[in-house]
Amino acid sequence: MQNIYDNKEFFDDYINMRNKEINANNLIEKPIFQSLLPSFKDKKILDLGCGFGDLCKFAENDGARKVVGIDISKNMIDKAKKINYGEKISYLNLPMEKINEINEKFDFVLSSLAFHYVENFDKLIKNIKNLLVPNGYLIFSQEHPVATAFIPPKNKKIDSKIDIENKRYYLLSDYNNNGKRSIHWNIDGVVKYHRNFTAIINTLSENNFIIEKLVESYADEEAIKLEPKYKYQNDRPYFLFIKAKLA
Amino acid sequence: MQNIYDNKEFFDDYINMRNKEINANNLIEKPIFQSLLPSFKDKKILDLGCGFGDLCKFAENDGARKVVGIDISKNMIDKAKKINYGEKISYLNLPMEKINEINEKFDFVLSSLAFHYVENFDKLIKNIKNLLVPNGYLIFSQEHPVATAFIPPKNKKIDSKIDIENKRYYLLSDYNNNGKRSIHWNIDGVVKYHRNFTAIINTLSENNFIIEKLVESYADEEAIKLEPKYKYQNDRPYFLFIKAKLA
């Protein structure tokens, strides 16, 4: 897994974006993610790719007994310890690929917008299964398959989208071509992994997860009023959310 | 539900298309659908939107104890009785909206490429649930959400897809706008219903179905060799298949 958040240029740009109140995380991702969460009272929570700890702090405030947040980026963990310190929260600088090193069980494994950085999804889900109590929940968001499908062409004249008469067209070539995507996001060469629904759903199912709820993101009227460009998020969803229970 | 298959012009065009051996049903849909089917030996099968009975005959040949095929189109049922007659098969001229009139239970409910004609998906799934034995299976295919999303514009200059430098772009506006789509397919005014993954998966989950397998269609090399235009089916899937078990 690429440790892009410890690249100073990227990290500065990212924090700058997140510091603005009007961003897709605050207006679109967070409200949907929180709508999927039950009460955390007396529960044990593991947050994968916790970033600067917003979700861990939310879980503690909601009454969690213990919260563990992990992130590959030391920058993020340092920031989390400062701005989202909590008596019941431990932050670990650990990549998601190494969660098999954690020796305890949790009631909930959460992950907000981080799974698309992981190459081996099957291994990740198997590791999560081992960290959950029976009937425990995995609740995660990631970039939506129709948003990650596009492979940037070497011929820079070709764009991933085209606007014609106020309608937006998306290049969906390679939707069924799961794998690495190297894209420009703040800096060049940010590595993500595209997986279609077939890969996501079947990996969960094969590992005994029952999908209880799935949500594809949309921008509501308020979000579009605050940031008109979010109307394009309704063309095709940008985030995917899944709540799955270990059978 | 529109009874388009009893429109003579549509039916003739449709049968003409299906009579060709090289079509998307034979090359793409059928092989994937059949790969999802377990043995039908001694099982009771209900096929919703059975058309001219290919799948019913397949189930009988595979050892099913009893097969019931229903279809809204009398044309189709008449043809099924002729070309796919079977001692263990009953064909009924019944729309899918009325399966609550059937008073028996089945081990498998199947449906190939018909659910996108049904307006009320929740009612359909509730009715199917009542027709299944505990741990019974629903196995269906339908048009894929990215293929049904498009709303044909009144301004005919706008197309649903654009080819640029050998890449194809799709208009995905209204992906999150579930509902009626009136399209041209053989004739004008064919009515289908678009549902995104959110709607499909949550309706199944809310009705106690566990999704065991999901497949998005693709064209393999052989299919593309027989019909080069199928390469575009790999840009974005055209069919969606779901195998779900009643908990």
Chai-1 contact restraints between the chains, C-beta under 6 A:
chainA,res_idxA,chainB,res_idxB,connection_type,confidence,min_distance_angstrom,max_distance_angstrom,comment,restraint_id
A,I158,B,E165,contact,1.0,0.0,6.0,A-B,restraint_1
A,I162,B,Y169,contact,1.0,0.0,6.0,A-B,restraint_2
A,E165,B,I158,contact,1.0,0.0,6.0,A-B,restraint_3
A,K167,B,L171,contact,1.0,0.0,6.0,A-B,restraint_4
A,K167,B,S173,contact,1.0,0.0,6.0,A-B,restraint_5
A,Y169,B,I162,contact,1.0,0.0,6.0,A-B,restraint_6
A,Y169,B,Y169,contact,1.0,0.0,6.0,A-B,restraint_7
A,Y169,B,L171,contact,1.0,0.0,6.0,A-B,restraint_8
A,Y170,B,L172,contact,1.0,0.0,6.0,A-B,restraint_9
A,L171,B,K167,contact,1.0,0.0,6.0,A-B,restraint_10
A,L171,B,Y169,contact,1.0,0.0,6.0,A-B,restraint_11
A,L172,B,Y170,contact,1.0,0.0,6.0,A-B,restraint_12
A,L172,B,D235,contact,1.0,0.0,6.0,A-B,restraint_13
A,L172,B,R236,contact,1.0,0.0,6.0,A-B,restraint_14
A,S173,B,K167,contact,1.0,0.0,6.0,A-B,restraint_15
A,S173,B,D235,contact,1.0,0.0,6.0,A-B,restraint_16
A,Y175,B,R236,contact,1.0,0.0,6.0,A-B,restraint_17
A,N176,B,Y218,contact,1.0,0.0,6.0,A-B,restraint_18
A,N176,B,N234,contact,1.0,0.0,6.0,A-B,restraint_19
A,N196,B,E216,contact,1.0,0.0,6.0,A-B,restraint_20
A,T198,B,L214,contact,1.0,0.0,6.0,A-B,restraint_21
A,T198,B,V215,contact,1.0,0.0,6.0,A-B,restraint_22
A,T198,B,E216,contact,1.0,0.0,6.0,A-B,restraint_23
A,I201,B,L214,contact,1.0,0.0,6.0,A-B,restraint_24
A,S205,B,E212,contact,1.0,0.0,6.0,A-B,restraint_25
A,I210,B,I210,contact,1.0,0.0,6.0,A-B,restraint_26
A,I211,B,I211,contact,1.0,0.0,6.0,A-B,restraint_27
A,E212,B,S205,contact,1.0,0.0,6.0,A-B,restraint_28
A,L214,B,T198,contact,1.0,0.0,6.0,A-B,restraint_29
A,L214,B,I201,contact,1.0,0.0,6.0,A-B,restraint_30
A,V215,B,T198,contact,1.0,0.0,6.0,A-B,restraint_31
A,E216,B,N196,contact,1.0,0.0,6.0,A-B,restraint_32
A,E216,B,T198,contact,1.0,0.0,6.0,A-B,restraint_33
A,Y218,B,N176,contact,1.0,0.0,6.0,A-B,restraint_34
A,N234,B,N176,contact,1.0,0.0,6.0,A-B,restraint_35
A,D235,B,L172,contact,1.0,0.0,6.0,A-B,restraint_36
A,D235,B,S173,contact,1.0,0.0,6.0,A-B,restraint_37
A,R236,B,L172,contact,1.0,0.0,6.0,A-B,restraint_38
A,R236,B,Y175,contact,1.0,0.0,6.0,A-B,restraint_39
